[in-house]
Amino acid sequence: MFTGIIRERADIASFDCGRLVVETSVQADVGDSVAVDGVCLTVVGVHDGALAFDVVPETLARAKSFGAEVNVEPALRVGDPLGGHHVQGHVDAVGRIRSVEPESAGRRVWIEAPPEVLRYCVEKGSVTIDGVSLTVAALDERAFAVALVPHTLEVTTLGALAVGDEVNLEADVLAKYVERLIRPDTMGS
């Protein structure tokens, strides 16, 4: 489990034949879970400031391609503060940036999302974008908006978002459980 509070932006050292290597100061051991752009991955190697992960076809089918720089968050440990929201690192879909507009000292970003994500979005509810825990600021029938504060723009990859960019989306898991309890005929669709 993660919180969506990014520990650092990290560079991709290589991505070849399903092996992703990330240069990071995040400390982890082989077998630990680490979220990379919101994707929960298992550490398979640790060497000189880099973590290696095996990325399976299921992940490649559901998530956007890894860019040159990624958001990194180690898994939550017992006793760690819950500063964001419950994030699983299970990408639900890929969204596309519709617009990026200045808003006070931050930015308002609209993300087009598929219905399987939008149905779980509510104003002031939680959503995860590239692993970053955010609050839904507005909704329409095809997209949702988030307000990015200067700190988020500075310490995550979201500060570089441009119209047309793809982002990993994870809907709030609590909303999924509520739907499942209310409509037991919904088998994860």
MDAnalysis code that builds the backbone (N, CA, C; Angstrom):
import MDAnalysis as mda
import numpy as np

u = mda.Universe.empty(567, n_residues=189, atom_resindex=np.repeat(np.arange(189), 3), trajectory=True)
u.add_TopologyAttr("name", ["N", "CA", "C"] * 189)
u.add_TopologyAttr("resid", np.arange(1, 190))
u.add_TopologyAttr("resname", ["MET", "PHE", "THR", "GLY", "ILE", "ILE", "ARG", "GLU", "ARG", "ALA", "ASP", "ILE", "ALA", "SER", "PHE", "ASP", "CYS", "GLY", "ARG", "LEU", "VAL", "VAL", "GLU", "THR", "SER", "VAL", "GLN", "ALA", "ASP", "VAL", "GLY", "ASP", "SER", "VAL", "ALA", "VAL", "ASP", "GLY", "VAL", "CYS", "LEU", "THR", "VAL", "VAL", "GLY", "VAL", "HIS", "ASP", "GLY", "ALA", "LEU", "ALA", "PHE", "ASP", "VAL", "VAL", "PRO", "GLU", "THR", "LEU", "ALA", "ARG", "ALA", "LYS", "SER", "PHE", "GLY", "ALA", "GLU", "VAL", "ASN", "VAL", "GLU", "PRO", "ALA", "LEU", "ARG", "VAL", "GLY", "ASP", "PRO", "LEU", "GLY", "GLY", "HIS", "HIS", "VAL", "GLN", "GLY", "HIS", "VAL", "ASP", "ALA", "VAL", "GLY", "ARG", "ILE", "ARG", "SER", "VAL", "GLU", "PRO", "GLU", "SER", "ALA", "GLY", "ARG", "ARG", "VAL", "TRP", "ILE", "GLU", "ALA", "PRO", "PRO", "GLU", "VAL", "LEU", "ARG", "TYR", "CYS", "VAL", "GLU", "LYS", "GLY", "SER", "VAL", "THR", "ILE", "ASP", "GLY", "VAL", "SER", "LEU", "THR", "VAL", "ALA", "ALA", "LEU", "ASP", "GLU", "ARG", "ALA", "PHE", "ALA", "VAL", "ALA", "LEU", "VAL", "PRO", "HIS", "THR", "LEU", "GLU", "VAL", "THR", "THR", "LEU", "GLY", "ALA", "LEU", "ALA", "VAL", "GLY", "ASP", "GLU", "VAL", "ASN", "LEU", "GLU", "ALA", "ASP", "VAL", "LEU", "ALA", "LYS", "TYR", "VAL", "GLU", "ARG", "LEU", "ILE", "ARG", "PRO", "ASP", "THR", "MET", "GLY", "SER"])
u.atoms.positions = np.array([
    [0.839, -1.173, 0.000],
    [0.000, 0.000, 0.000],
    [0.887, 1.240, 0.000],
    [0.378, 2.280, -0.631],
    [1.087, 3.544, -0.745],
    [0.156, 4.671, -0.320],
    [0.697, 5.891, -0.252],
    [-0.121, 7.044, 0.120],
    [-0.277, 8.042, -1.021],
    [0.545, 7.916, -2.066],
    [0.514, 8.897, -3.140],
    [1.332, 10.135, -2.834],
    [2.102, 10.099, -1.750],
    [3.026, 11.185, -1.426],
    [4.384, 10.770, -1.981],
    [4.799, 11.398, -3.046],
    [5.996, 11.006, -3.788],
    [7.243, 11.310, -2.971],
    [8.147, 10.335, -2.917],
    [9.400, 10.510, -2.186],
    [10.423, 11.250, -3.047],
    [10.442, 10.942, -4.356],
    [11.376, 11.671, -5.225],
    [11.048, 11.446, -6.695],
    [11.557, 12.363, -7.503],
    [11.581, 12.167, -8.958],
    [12.887, 11.458, -9.248],
    [12.810, 10.441, -10.097],
    [14.013, 9.653, -10.373],
    [14.157, 9.454, -11.879],
    [15.392, 9.224, -12.298],
    [15.682, 8.990, -13.710],
    [15.639, 7.503, -14.031],
    [15.160, 7.194, -15.224],
    [15.203, 5.829, -15.731],
    [16.609, 5.602, -16.282],
    [17.311, 4.613, -15.744],
    [18.655, 4.279, -16.240],
    [18.548, 3.425, -17.486],
    [17.596, 2.482, -17.482],
    [17.384, 1.627, -18.654],
    [16.045, 0.915, -18.535],
    [15.541, 0.496, -19.681],
    [14.331, -0.322, -19.734],
    [14.488, -1.214, -20.950],
    [14.872, -2.472, -20.700],
    [15.201, -3.390, -21.775],
    [14.657, -4.774, -21.453],
    [13.911, -5.352, -22.400],
    [13.367, -6.711, -22.262],
    [12.587, -6.883, -20.958],
    [11.823, -5.874, -20.576],
    [11.006, -5.954, -19.378],
    [11.727, -5.615, -18.090],
    [13.024, -5.368, -18.128],
    [13.788, -5.014, -16.925],
    [13.924, -3.495, -16.871],
    [13.316, -2.907, -15.845],
    [13.360, -1.462, -15.624],
    [14.367, -1.181, -14.523],
    [15.296, -0.255, -14.788],
    [16.274, 0.153, -13.787],
    [16.097, 1.650, -13.544],
    [15.885, 2.004, -12.268],
    [15.618, 3.383, -11.870],
    [16.730, 3.848, -10.943],
    [17.356, 4.991, -11.277],
    [18.363, 5.601, -10.408],
    [17.625, 6.384, -9.325],
    [17.787, 5.966, -8.060],
    [17.027, 6.583, -6.977],
    [17.765, 6.475, -5.654],
    [17.482, 7.433, -4.772],
    [18.034, 7.360, -3.419],
    [17.083, 6.627, -2.476],
    [15.907, 6.243, -2.983],
    [14.960, 5.490, -2.166],
    [15.598, 4.157, -1.789],
    [15.584, 3.864, -0.488],
    [16.179, 2.636, 0.021],
    [15.148, 1.508, -0.034],
    [15.538, 0.388, -0.613],
    [14.659, -0.777, -0.698],
    [15.510, -2.019, -0.808],
    [14.934, -3.130, -0.438],
    [15.595, -4.424, -0.543],
    [14.899, -5.251, -1.611],
    [15.576, -6.284, -2.093],
    [14.958, -7.215, -3.037],
    [13.690, -7.767, -2.392],
    [12.604, -7.746, -3.141],
    [11.309, -8.214, -2.657],
    [10.400, -7.108, -2.178],
    [10.938, -5.902, -1.939],
    [10.108, -4.779, -1.502],
    [9.263, -4.255, -2.659],
    [8.135, -3.644, -2.306],
    [7.288, -2.977, -3.292],
    [7.648, -1.500, -3.349],
    [7.704, -0.976, -4.557],
    [7.961, 0.446, -4.793],
    [7.025, 0.887, -5.906],
    [6.372, 2.043, -5.735],
    [5.520, 2.586, -6.789],
    [6.378, 3.450, -7.712],
    [6.308, 3.150, -9.001],
    [7.030, 3.893, -10.031],
    [5.979, 4.463, -10.978],
    [5.801, 5.782, -10.957],
    [4.728, 6.443, -11.702],
    [3.364, 5.814, -11.407],
    [3.190, 5.401, -10.141],
    [1.913, 4.853, -9.705],
    [1.751, 3.369, -9.934],
    [2.770, 2.709, -10.466],
    [2.718, 1.273, -10.721],
    [3.470, 0.547, -9.612],
    [2.791, -0.334, -8.902],
    [3.440, -1.116, -7.850],
    [4.330, -2.167, -8.496],
    [5.629, -2.069, -8.236],
    [6.603, -3.004, -8.795],
    [7.419, -3.623, -7.659],
    [7.911, -4.825, -7.883],
    [8.721, -5.531, -6.899],
    [10.196, -5.366, -7.234],
    [10.978, -4.965, -6.251],
    [12.413, -4.804, -6.443],
    [13.039, -6.183, -6.667],
    [13.781, -6.321, -7.782],
    [14.471, -7.585, -8.085],
    [15.989, -7.420, -8.041],
    [16.451, -6.176, -7.904],
    [17.879, -5.927, -7.819],
    [18.165, -4.560, -7.226],
    [19.233, -4.472, -6.453],
    [19.678, -3.218, -5.847],
    [21.172, -3.108, -6.107],
    [21.587, -1.972, -6.742],
    [23.008, -1.834, -7.045],
    [23.373, -0.369, -7.231],
    [24.299, 0.123, -6.442],
    [24.876, 1.463, -6.585],
    [23.848, 2.552, -6.891],
    [22.872, 2.733, -6.014],
    [21.908, 3.813, -6.189],
    [20.871, 3.557, -7.253],
    [20.654, 2.306, -7.596],
    [19.639, 1.975, -8.591],
    [18.826, 0.779, -8.112],
    [17.551, 0.800, -8.458],
    [16.657, -0.316, -8.186],
    [16.218, -0.905, -9.511],
    [16.166, -2.236, -9.581],
    [15.724, -2.932, -10.792],
    [14.391, -3.611, -10.521],
    [13.550, -3.624, -11.555],
    [12.218, -4.215, -11.482],
    [11.964, -4.999, -12.762],
    [11.206, -6.090, -12.666],
    [10.723, -6.787, -13.854],
    [9.302, -6.312, -14.112],
    [9.056, -5.791, -15.314],
    [7.747, -5.268, -15.675],
    [7.078, -6.287, -16.600],
    [5.947, -6.831, -16.144],
    [5.268, -7.906, -16.874],
    [4.325, -7.333, -17.940],
    [3.938, -8.154, -18.930],
    [3.041, -7.690, -19.994],
    [1.726, -7.083, -19.486],
    [1.171, -7.620, -18.391],
    [-0.068, -7.062, -17.824],
    [0.119, -5.589, -17.471],
    [1.240, -5.264, -16.863],
    [1.534, -3.878, -16.502],
    [1.701, -3.023, -17.751],
    [2.430, -3.527, -18.721],
    [2.650, -2.774, -19.958],
    [1.345, -2.517, -20.698],
    [0.376, -3.428, -20.584],
    [-0.909, -3.274, -21.257],
    [-1.797, -2.236, -20.572],
    [-1.647, -2.066, -19.270],
    [-2.531, -1.177, -18.518],
    [-1.968, 0.220, -18.264],
    [-0.658, 0.350, -18.271],
    [-0.027, 1.610, -17.893],
    [0.582, 2.305, -19.107],
    [0.841, 3.599, -18.953],
    [1.539, 4.349, -19.993],
    [2.995, 3.897, -20.048],
    [3.674, 4.270, -21.094],
    [5.103, 3.966, -21.207],
    [5.866, 4.798, -20.181],
    [6.942, 4.247, -19.647],
    [7.755, 4.988, -18.695],
    [8.544, 6.050, -19.451],
    [8.547, 7.277, -18.904],
    [9.311, 8.359, -19.502],
    [10.731, 8.354, -18.973],
    [11.463, 9.415, -19.245],
    [12.850, 9.525, -18.791],
    [12.932, 9.753, -17.286],
    [11.884, 10.355, -16.724],
    [11.841, 10.659, -15.298],
    [10.522, 10.126, -14.740],
    [10.568, 9.577, -13.519],
    [9.380, 8.967, -12.918],
    [9.232, 9.401, -11.459],
    [8.009, 9.290, -10.955],
    [7.721, 9.514, -9.549],
    [7.954, 8.208, -8.799],
    [8.636, 8.274, -7.653],
    [8.960, 7.072, -6.880],
    [8.453, 7.233, -5.452],
    [7.804, 6.166, -4.965],
    [7.352, 6.110, -3.574],
    [7.538, 4.695, -3.042],
    [8.261, 4.543, -1.939],
    [8.363, 3.215, -1.334],
    [7.034, 2.853, -0.669],
    [6.821, 1.561, -0.450],
    [5.589, 1.109, 0.193],
    [5.495, 1.659, 1.612],
    [4.273, 1.859, 2.036],
    [3.975, 2.326, 3.380],
    [4.363, 1.249, 4.390],
    [4.981, 1.672, 5.468],
    [5.353, 0.744, 6.546],
    [4.516, 1.079, 7.786],
    [4.296, 0.084, 8.616],
    [3.531, 0.292, 9.841],
    [4.145, 1.455, 10.611],
    [3.296, 2.393, 11.001],
    [3.751, 3.553, 11.762],
    [4.033, 4.771, 10.906],
    [4.135, 4.598, 9.564],
    [4.343, 5.745, 8.684],
    [3.080, 6.609, 8.661],
    [3.223, 7.930, 8.517],
    [2.041, 8.788, 8.440],
    [1.287, 8.573, 7.127],
    [-0.036, 8.672, 7.217],
    [-0.888, 8.584, 6.023],
    [-1.174, 9.997, 5.541],
    [-0.282, 10.556, 4.741],
    [-0.437, 11.936, 4.301],
    [-1.305, 12.096, 3.074],
    [-1.470, 11.069, 2.279],
    [-2.264, 11.164, 1.056],
    [-3.569, 10.406, 1.219],
    [-3.749, 9.366, 0.411],
    [-4.904, 8.483, 0.581],
    [-4.462, 7.056, 0.283],
    [-5.348, 6.098, 0.459],
    [-4.991, 4.699, 0.206],
    [-4.776, 4.485, -1.292],
    [-3.534, 4.157, -1.644],
    [-3.161, 3.924, -3.040],
    [-2.598, 2.511, -3.132],
    [-3.069, 1.743, -4.090],
    [-2.615, 0.371, -4.230],
    [-1.464, 0.210, -5.213],
    [-1.328, 1.147, -6.135],
    [-0.318, 0.990, -7.178],
    [-0.816, 0.098, -8.298],
    [-2.135, -0.033, -8.400],
    [-2.759, -0.817, -9.465],
    [-3.406, 0.154, -10.446],
    [-2.762, 0.375, -11.559],
    [-3.254, 1.343, -12.541],
    [-4.554, 0.834, -13.146],
    [-5.587, 1.690, -13.107],
    [-6.888, 1.334, -13.684],
    [-6.958, 1.634, -15.168],
    [-6.312, 2.716, -15.575],
    [-6.390, 3.134, -16.978],
    [-5.362, 4.231, -17.226],
    [-5.208, 4.553, -18.490],
    [-4.351, 5.665, -18.908],
    [-5.263, 6.825, -19.299],
    [-4.957, 8.008, -18.782],
    [-5.693, 9.215, -19.136],
    [-4.840, 10.094, -20.034],
    [-5.476, 11.123, -20.599],
    [-4.768, 12.051, -21.484],
    [-5.053, 13.477, -21.024],
    [-4.007, 14.291, -20.984],
    [-4.141, 15.683, -20.541],
    [-4.900, 16.486, -21.596],
    [-6.036, 17.062, -21.180],
    [-6.864, 17.894, -22.053],
    [-6.389, 19.347, -22.026],
    [-6.066, 19.838, -20.809],
    [-5.614, 21.223, -20.698],
    [-4.793, 21.411, -19.433],
    [-3.905, 22.403, -19.507],
    [-3.082, 22.817, -18.368],
    [-3.137, 24.336, -18.342],
    [-3.723, 24.874, -17.277],
    [-3.901, 26.321, -17.186],
    [-3.334, 26.849, -15.878],
    [-2.690, 28.032, -15.911],
    [-2.233, 28.636, -14.655],
    [-3.432, 28.930, -13.762],
    [-3.237, 28.750, -12.461],
    [-4.300, 29.055, -11.499],
    [-3.632, 29.517, -10.211],
    [-3.698, 30.812, -9.956],
    [-2.985, 31.412, -8.839],
    [-1.508, 31.037, -8.976],
    [-0.879, 30.491, -7.941],
    [0.534, 30.101, -8.034],
    [0.698, 28.676, -8.556],
    [-0.412, 27.978, -8.797],
    [-0.372, 26.594, -9.262],
    [-0.928, 26.447, -10.671],
    [-1.490, 25.261, -10.932],
    [-2.091, 24.977, -12.237],
    [-3.343, 24.126, -12.053],
    [-4.299, 24.328, -12.942],
    [-5.467, 23.453, -13.032],
    [-5.261, 22.584, -14.260],
    [-5.349, 21.286, -14.052],
    [-5.121, 20.318, -15.127],
    [-6.384, 19.481, -15.301],
    [-6.860, 19.413, -16.560],
    [-7.999, 18.556, -16.903],
    [-7.455, 17.295, -17.558],
    [-7.958, 16.148, -17.085],
    [-7.518, 14.853, -17.599],
    [-8.716, 14.103, -18.159],
    [-8.642, 13.762, -19.449],
    [-9.675, 12.916, -20.041],
    [-9.441, 11.496, -19.549],
    [-10.522, 10.872, -19.088],
    [-10.412, 9.540, -18.494],
    [-11.532, 8.650, -19.014],
    [-11.276, 7.349, -19.093],
    [-12.319, 6.425, -19.537],
    [-13.406, 6.268, -18.465],
    [-14.589, 5.808, -18.876],
    [-15.705, 5.651, -17.928],
    [-15.369, 4.786, -16.719],
    [-14.500, 3.787, -16.886],
    [-14.170, 2.914, -15.749],
    [-13.401, 3.628, -14.648],
    [-12.887, 4.809, -14.920],
    [-12.262, 5.632, -13.883],
    [-13.219, 6.741, -13.459],
    [-13.849, 7.393, -14.424],
    [-14.733, 8.524, -14.114],
    [-15.874, 8.136, -13.182],
    [-16.360, 6.911, -13.270],
    [-17.497, 6.524, -12.418],
    [-17.131, 6.545, -10.928],
    [-15.850, 6.514, -10.610],
    [-15.410, 6.559, -9.218],
    [-14.967, 7.952, -8.787],
    [-15.022, 8.917, -9.680],
    [-14.586, 10.277, -9.359],
    [-15.754, 11.111, -8.837],
    [-15.519, 11.796, -7.746],
    [-16.472, 12.752, -7.195],
    [-15.685, 13.995, -6.796],
    [-16.346, 15.147, -6.877],
    [-15.669, 16.364, -6.450],
    [-15.241, 16.233, -4.997],
    [-14.015, 16.633, -4.723],
    [-13.362, 16.555, -3.414],
    [-13.000, 15.124, -3.039],
    [-13.160, 14.182, -3.974],
    [-12.727, 12.812, -3.744],
    [-11.282, 12.633, -4.176],
    [-10.746, 11.449, -3.949],
    [-9.339, 11.170, -4.240],
    [-9.161, 10.476, -5.579],
    [-8.035, 10.776, -6.211],
    [-7.608, 10.106, -7.437],
    [-6.082, 10.115, -7.436],
    [-5.498, 9.148, -8.115],
    [-4.035, 9.091, -8.196],
    [-3.621, 9.270, -9.652],
    [-2.708, 10.207, -9.902],
    [-2.195, 10.480, -11.242],
    [-0.690, 10.278, -11.213],
    [-0.206, 9.318, -12.010],
    [1.223, 8.969, -12.028],
    [1.770, 8.765, -10.613],
    [0.928, 8.164, -9.753],
    [1.341, 7.857, -8.395],
    [1.137, 8.965, -7.390],
    [0.678, 10.144, -7.823],
    [0.504, 11.299, -6.944],
    [-0.940, 11.354, -6.448],
    [-1.106, 11.389, -5.140],
    [-2.422, 11.507, -4.523],
    [-2.945, 12.925, -4.715],
    [-4.135, 13.029, -5.345],
    [-4.710, 14.342, -5.623],
    [-6.203, 14.349, -5.315],
    [-6.758, 15.554, -5.261],
    [-8.180, 15.755, -5.020],
    [-8.856, 16.187, -6.311],
    [-9.982, 15.567, -6.621],
    [-10.759, 15.943, -7.802],
    [-11.381, 17.314, -7.539],
    [-11.079, 18.280, -8.409],
    [-11.571, 19.646, -8.239],
    [-12.850, 19.908, -9.029],
    [-13.020, 19.202, -10.156],
    [-14.201, 19.387, -11.000],
    [-14.337, 18.175, -11.908],
    [-15.547, 18.002, -12.455],
    [-15.850, 16.863, -13.330],
    [-16.720, 17.314, -14.487],
    [-16.580, 16.637, -15.607],
    [-17.590, 16.706, -16.654],
    [-17.787, 15.281, -17.166],
    [-18.509, 15.101, -18.253],
    [-18.843, 13.749, -18.711],
    [-17.652, 12.968, -19.282],
    [-16.539, 13.626, -19.584],
    [-15.395, 12.933, -20.185],
    [-14.074, 13.140, -19.452],
    [-14.077, 13.985, -18.411],
    [-12.806, 14.331, -17.786],
    [-13.016, 14.804, -16.349],
    [-11.892, 14.913, -15.644],
    [-11.905, 15.508, -14.309],
    [-10.728, 16.474, -14.233],
    [-10.821, 17.402, -13.284],
    [-9.764, 18.396, -13.090],
    [-9.152, 18.235, -11.714],
    [-7.866, 18.567, -11.634],
    [-7.163, 18.637, -10.362],
    [-6.452, 19.985, -10.298],
    [-6.280, 20.469, -9.085],
    [-5.547, 21.712, -8.862],
    [-4.184, 21.340, -8.295],
    [-3.123, 21.707, -9.002],
    [-1.769, 21.371, -8.570],
    [-1.129, 22.578, -7.895],
    [-0.697, 22.376, -6.657],
    [-0.035, 23.441, -5.905],
    [1.431, 23.503, -6.312],
    [2.101, 24.628, -6.064],
    [3.509, 24.763, -6.464],
    [4.407, 23.627, -5.958],
    [4.195, 23.155, -4.736],
    [5.033, 22.081, -4.204],
    [4.919, 20.818, -5.067],
    [3.720, 20.445, -5.417],
    [3.509, 19.263, -6.270],
    [4.159, 19.460, -7.631],
    [4.040, 20.645, -8.189],
    [4.653, 20.936, -9.490],
    [6.170, 20.808, -9.423],
    [6.740, 21.150, -8.275],
    [8.198, 21.136, -8.121],
    [8.761, 19.743, -7.834],
    [8.089, 18.956, -6.997],
    [8.692, 17.710, -6.520],
    [8.201, 16.452, -7.232],
    [7.272, 16.599, -8.183],
    [6.803, 15.446, -8.957],
    [6.969, 15.736, -10.443],
    [6.746, 14.730, -11.251],
    [6.821, 14.907, -12.709],
    [5.604, 15.641, -13.260],
    [4.598, 15.899, -12.433],
    [3.383, 16.557, -12.920],
    [3.640, 18.001, -13.349],
    [4.717, 18.603, -12.886],
    [5.057, 19.964, -13.293],
    [5.401, 20.079, -14.769],
    [5.724, 18.965, -15.410],
    [6.088, 18.973, -16.836],
    [4.940, 18.559, -17.744],
    [3.739, 18.340, -17.192],
    [2.619, 17.880, -18.023],
    [2.248, 18.894, -19.095],
    [1.927, 18.368, -20.274],
    [1.486, 19.196, -21.395],
    [0.272, 18.540, -22.040],
    [-0.479, 19.332, -22.777],
    [-1.663, 18.823, -23.481],
    [-1.265, 17.625, -24.349],
    [-2.044, 16.561, -24.240],
    [-1.803, 15.355, -25.021],
    [-0.988, 14.298, -24.307],
    [-0.305, 14.659, -23.223],
    [0.490, 13.680, -22.469],
    [-0.420, 12.615, -21.867],
    [0.122, 11.410, -21.731],
    [-0.585, 10.328, -21.068],
    [-0.149, 10.242, -19.614],
    [-1.098, 9.829, -18.750],
    [-0.821, 9.661, -17.328],
    [-1.488, 8.379, -16.834],
    [-0.863, 7.745, -15.839],
    [-1.456, 6.580, -15.196],
    [-2.512, 7.048, -14.205],
    [-3.667, 6.393, -14.229],
    [-4.761, 6.752, -13.340],
    [-5.120, 5.576, -12.436],
    [-5.308, 5.868, -11.170],
    [-5.848, 4.886, -10.229],
    [-7.002, 5.541, -9.486],
    [-8.186, 4.942, -9.623],
    [-9.360, 5.441, -8.917],
    [-9.268, 5.056, -7.443],
    [-10.013, 5.748, -6.630],
    [-10.030, 5.501, -5.193],
    [-10.572, 4.099, -4.912],
    [-9.777, 3.271, -4.253],
    [-10.164, 1.881, -3.982],
    [-11.389, 1.817, -3.072],
    [-11.573, 2.782, -2.179],
    [-12.741, 2.760, -1.300],
    [-14.031, 2.890, -2.106],
    [-14.014, 3.698, -3.154],
    [-15.190, 3.826, -4.016],
    [-15.494, 2.503, -4.714],
    [-14.468, 1.780, -5.093],
    [-14.672, 0.473, -5.738],
    [-15.329, -0.511, -4.775],
    [-14.877, -0.516, -3.524],
    [-15.471, -1.413, -2.534],
    [-16.920, -1.047, -2.253],
    [-17.221, 0.238, -2.152],
    [-18.598, 0.674, -1.922],
    [-19.480, 0.188, -3.069],
    [-19.032, 0.380, -4.302],
    [-19.810, -0.083, -5.448],
    [-20.040, -1.590, -5.381],
    [-19.027, -2.330, -5.044],
    [-19.126, -3.794, -4.979],
    [-20.111, -4.230, -3.901],
    [-20.109, -3.533, -2.766],
    [-21.040, -3.868, -1.689],
    [-22.482, -3.527, -2.045],
    [-22.659, -2.414, -2.730],
    [-24.007, -1.976, -3.104],
    [-24.542, -2.782, -4.279],
    [-23.664, -3.100, -5.234],
    [-24.048, -3.830, -6.442],
    [-23.190, -5.071, -6.563],
    [-23.511, -6.133, -5.841],
    [-22.664, -7.337, -5.866],
    [-22.582, -7.996, -7.234],
    [-23.466, -7.635, -8.156],
    [-23.400, -8.190, -9.513],
    [-22.273, -7.571, -10.332],
    [-21.627, -6.525, -9.780],
    [-20.525, -5.871, -10.471],
    [-19.238, -6.634, -10.164],
    [-18.760, -7.386, -11.105],
    [-17.579, -8.222, -10.905],
    [-16.318, -7.513, -11.399],
    [-16.052, -6.328, -10.839],
    [-14.827, -5.613, -11.187],
    [-14.863, -4.953, -12.547],
    [-16.049, -4.801, -13.123],
    [-16.123, -4.181, -14.454],
    [-16.061, -2.691, -14.399],
])
